[in-house]
Amino acid sequence: MDDVFFLDLKKKIDNALDHANGHPPVVVVDLAPVKQIDSRGLGSLLLEADRLTASGGKLKIVNASPPIVDLMRLVGVDHFLDVNGGTKN
């Protein structure tokens, strides 16, 4: 994950919050192109999830590779994020 990915994510969340019209926004983050993630990446996802949660929304992670899902579970991130490693469903 790089800074461009997170700038795009921040813009996507800003847009979702700006256009929520009283409905809790759900932002789906497709991690299919992400091959590895570090603590900075996990922290950024948590920060953005917290912004959405504060507005009643939700951040949903989809298409994360098995190693990334395993890492999220190992460090407990899956307790704060909706992590679905396989599909967008």
Buried (B, 14 or more C-beta within 10 A) or exposed (E): BEEEBBEEBBEBBEEBBEEBEEEEBEBBBEBEEBEEBEEEBBEBBBEBBEBBBEEEBBBBBBBBBEEBBEBBEEEEBBEBBBBBBEEEE
